[in-house]
Amino acid sequence: MTRLTRMAILLWLVPSLLALALAGCGHAGGVALPWDRPAPPAGITLTDLHAVGDLQTVFNQDAGKPRLIMLVSPT
């Protein structure tokens, strides 16, 4: 086998094995569609904030509780 042939095989084999390994790393469950998901428990709400002061007020109200802040941008 020439060096060029070995290099060509290697350039196909390594990405193929990597793609195969990554394809097997998914979770076992299927995709959950939004209308198939259960309703959130009572008392959980999503708050739409328009200013930093809104965030500060809501954040300070829940002192001592675990909090999650999500920043979502359309761009």
MDAnalysis code that builds the backbone (N, CA, C; Angstrom):
import MDAnalysis as mda
import numpy as np

u = mda.Universe.empty(225, n_residues=75, atom_resindex=np.repeat(np.arange(75), 3), trajectory=True)
u.add_TopologyAttr("name", ["N", "CA", "C"] * 75)
u.add_TopologyAttr("resid", np.arange(1, 76))
u.add_TopologyAttr("resname", ["MET", "THR", "ARG", "LEU", "THR", "ARG", "MET", "ALA", "ILE", "LEU", "LEU", "TRP", "LEU", "VAL", "PRO", "SER", "LEU", "LEU", "ALA", "LEU", "ALA", "LEU", "ALA", "GLY", "CYS", "GLY", "HIS", "ALA", "GLY", "GLY", "VAL", "ALA", "LEU", "PRO", "TRP", "ASP", "ARG", "PRO", "ALA", "PRO", "PRO", "ALA", "GLY", "ILE", "THR", "LEU", "THR", "ASP", "LEU", "HIS", "ALA", "VAL", "GLY", "ASP", "LEU", "GLN", "THR", "VAL", "PHE", "ASN", "GLN", "ASP", "ALA", "GLY", "LYS", "PRO", "ARG", "LEU", "ILE", "MET", "LEU", "VAL", "SER", "PRO", "THR"])
u.atoms.positions = np.array([
    [0.840, -1.173, 0.000],
    [0.000, 0.000, 0.000],
    [0.892, 1.245, 0.000],
    [0.558, 2.156, -0.844],
    [1.359, 3.367, -0.906],
    [0.935, 4.329, 0.191],
    [1.777, 5.291, 0.392],
    [1.505, 6.280, 1.438],
    [0.236, 7.077, 1.110],
    [0.024, 7.388, -0.151],
    [-1.157, 8.138, -0.572],
    [-2.435, 7.335, -0.321],
    [-2.404, 6.043, -0.556],
    [-3.561, 5.183, -0.321],
    [-3.884, 5.115, 1.167],
    [-2.853, 4.955, 1.994],
    [-3.074, 4.915, 3.442],
    [-3.639, 6.225, 3.947],
    [-3.175, 7.327, 3.414],
    [-3.665, 8.643, 3.825],
    [-5.131, 8.814, 3.417],
    [-5.490, 8.360, 2.214],
    [-6.868, 8.456, 1.747],
    [-7.793, 7.611, 2.624],
    [-7.362, 6.408, 2.978],
    [-8.163, 5.553, 3.852],
    [-8.324, 6.204, 5.224],
    [-7.260, 6.749, 5.734],
    [-7.293, 7.398, 7.044],
    [-8.207, 8.619, 7.039],
    [-8.190, 9.394, 5.948],
    [-9.033, 10.580, 5.859],
    [-10.519, 10.230, 5.758],
    [-10.845, 9.026, 5.327],
    [-12.235, 8.578, 5.297],
    [-12.612, 7.836, 6.572],
    [-11.686, 7.080, 7.112],
    [-11.975, 6.232, 8.257],
    [-12.174, 7.040, 9.546],
    [-11.310, 7.993, 9.815],
    [-11.391, 8.761, 11.060],
    [-12.695, 9.563, 11.152],
    [-13.066, 10.354, 10.143],
    [-14.345, 11.067, 10.253],
    [-15.553, 10.126, 10.313],
    [-15.477, 9.006, 9.617],
    [-16.587, 8.048, 9.651],
    [-16.758, 7.465, 11.049],
    [-15.665, 7.087, 11.688],
    [-15.741, 6.551, 13.040],
    [-16.198, 7.615, 14.034],
    [-15.756, 8.843, 13.847],
    [-16.180, 9.932, 14.713],
    [-17.677, 10.186, 14.572],
    [-18.182, 10.212, 13.349],
    [-19.613, 10.416, 13.126],
    [-20.423, 9.265, 13.718],
    [-19.932, 8.058, 13.590],
    [-20.610, 6.896, 14.147],
    [-20.660, 6.973, 15.666],
    [-19.570, 7.359, 16.279],
    [-19.510, 7.477, 17.744],
    [-20.437, 8.582, 18.239],
    [-20.452, 9.722, 17.551],
    [-21.303, 10.828, 17.975],
    [-22.779, 10.517, 17.766],
    [-23.097, 9.751, 16.753],
    [-24.489, 9.393, 16.500],
    [-25.025, 8.485, 17.605],
    [-24.164, 7.735, 18.235],
    [-24.585, 6.839, 19.310],
    [-24.655, 7.513, 20.654],
    [-24.314, 8.791, 20.741],
    [-24.289, 9.491, 22.023],
    [-25.611, 10.155, 22.371],
    [-26.648, 9.936, 21.604],
    [-27.943, 10.545, 21.889],
    [-28.619, 9.864, 23.062],
    [-29.692, 10.456, 23.552],
    [-30.426, 9.842, 24.650],
    [-31.356, 8.765, 24.110],
    [-31.796, 7.898, 24.977],
    [-32.601, 6.753, 24.561],
    [-34.049, 7.137, 24.255],
    [-34.542, 8.219, 24.835],
    [-35.936, 8.613, 24.633],
    [-36.149, 9.263, 23.290],
    [-37.396, 9.335, 22.889],
    [-37.737, 9.984, 21.635],
    [-37.867, 11.482, 21.820],
    [-38.193, 12.159, 20.756],
    [-38.383, 13.600, 20.791],
    [-39.759, 13.884, 21.390],
    [-39.812, 14.793, 22.372],
    [-41.091, 15.161, 22.992],
    [-41.650, 16.382, 22.271],
    [-42.826, 16.240, 21.715],
    [-43.477, 17.348, 21.037],
    [-44.137, 18.249, 22.075],
    [-44.231, 19.549, 21.799],
    [-44.785, 20.464, 22.801],
    [-46.182, 20.081, 23.279],
    [-47.024, 19.549, 22.414],
    [-48.380, 19.198, 22.826],
    [-48.438, 17.850, 23.547],
    [-47.328, 17.093, 23.552],
    [-47.277, 15.822, 24.278],
    [-46.720, 15.975, 25.689],
    [-46.184, 17.127, 26.017],
    [-45.585, 17.332, 27.329],
    [-46.666, 17.581, 28.377],
    [-46.425, 17.111, 29.597],
    [-47.409, 17.381, 30.648],
    [-47.374, 18.859, 31.038],
    [-48.457, 19.327, 31.590],
    [-48.528, 20.722, 32.048],
    [-47.573, 20.907, 33.221],
    [-46.983, 22.082, 33.368],
    [-46.082, 22.313, 34.502],
    [-46.873, 22.281, 35.817],
    [-46.201, 21.956, 36.904],
    [-46.883, 21.938, 38.199],
    [-47.450, 23.315, 38.545],
    [-48.484, 23.324, 39.366],
    [-49.106, 24.579, 39.774],
    [-48.089, 25.453, 40.508],
    [-48.141, 26.738, 40.254],
    [-47.243, 27.671, 40.935],
    [-46.007, 28.024, 40.133],
    [-45.761, 27.330, 39.029],
    [-44.597, 27.639, 38.199],
    [-45.060, 28.542, 37.062],
    [-44.429, 29.692, 36.940],
    [-44.802, 30.639, 35.890],
    [-43.565, 31.115, 35.151],
    [-43.783, 31.567, 33.944],
    [-42.739, 32.170, 33.133],
    [-42.997, 33.669, 33.117],
    [-42.005, 34.440, 33.528],
    [-42.176, 35.882, 33.643],
    [-41.471, 36.580, 32.495],
    [-42.177, 37.429, 31.786],
    [-41.617, 38.218, 30.696],
    [-41.161, 39.561, 31.265],
    [-39.862, 39.789, 31.264],
    [-39.302, 41.010, 31.840],
    [-38.917, 41.975, 30.726],
    [-39.128, 43.257, 30.979],
    [-38.817, 44.263, 29.966],
    [-37.703, 45.216, 30.374],
    [-37.302, 45.181, 31.632],
    [-36.247, 46.077, 32.107],
    [-35.435, 45.363, 33.176],
    [-34.242, 45.848, 33.409],
    [-33.370, 45.264, 34.426],
    [-34.007, 45.392, 35.803],
    [-34.720, 46.481, 36.052],
    [-35.389, 46.680, 37.331],
    [-36.436, 45.607, 37.599],
    [-37.127, 45.144, 36.544],
    [-38.098, 44.054, 36.688],
    [-37.408, 42.790, 37.179],
    [-36.270, 42.476, 36.578],
    [-35.497, 41.302, 36.981],
    [-35.041, 41.426, 38.421],
    [-34.559, 42.581, 38.800],
    [-34.063, 42.789, 40.162],
    [-35.196, 42.609, 41.183],
    [-36.363, 43.137, 40.883],
    [-37.500, 43.019, 41.795],
    [-37.910, 41.563, 41.978],
    [-38.068, 40.835, 40.876],
    [-38.476, 39.436, 40.950],
    [-37.396, 38.591, 41.618],
    [-36.150, 38.875, 41.322],
    [-35.038, 38.121, 41.900],
    [-34.998, 38.298, 43.410],
    [-35.189, 39.516, 43.878],
    [-35.126, 39.797, 45.318],
    [-36.333, 39.240, 46.070],
    [-37.463, 39.058, 45.414],
    [-38.639, 38.491, 46.063],
    [-38.419, 37.044, 46.487],
    [-37.609, 36.322, 45.760],
    [-37.403, 34.893, 46.015],
    [-36.084, 34.607, 46.706],
    [-35.653, 35.461, 47.596],
    [-34.395, 35.245, 48.321],
    [-34.478, 33.935, 49.099],
    [-33.434, 33.139, 49.011],
    [-33.382, 31.868, 49.725],
    [-33.924, 30.685, 48.939],
    [-34.491, 30.913, 47.765],
    [-35.015, 29.837, 46.924],
    [-34.098, 29.656, 45.714],
    [-34.042, 28.435, 45.164],
    [-33.275, 28.256, 43.921],
    [-33.948, 29.022, 42.790],
    [-33.132, 29.677, 41.946],
    [-33.682, 30.484, 40.853],
    [-32.956, 30.153, 39.558],
    [-33.675, 30.270, 38.464],
    [-33.118, 30.038, 37.139],
    [-33.389, 31.278, 36.304],
    [-32.343, 31.838, 35.726],
    [-32.487, 32.995, 34.861],
    [-32.114, 32.558, 33.454],
    [-33.036, 32.732, 32.503],
    [-32.789, 32.366, 31.112],
    [-32.811, 33.638, 30.270],
    [-31.785, 33.828, 29.491],
    [-31.717, 34.947, 28.568],
    [-31.913, 34.398, 27.165],
    [-32.947, 34.845, 26.476],
    [-33.251, 34.349, 25.139],
    [-33.218, 35.536, 24.186],
    [-32.463, 35.374, 23.118],
    [-32.328, 36.441, 22.140],
    [-32.735, 35.930, 20.757],
    [-33.482, 36.690, 19.994],
    [-33.899, 36.223, 18.671],
    [-32.792, 36.281, 17.626],
    [-31.664, 36.852, 17.948],
    [-30.592, 36.963, 16.961],
    [-29.498, 35.972, 17.200],
])
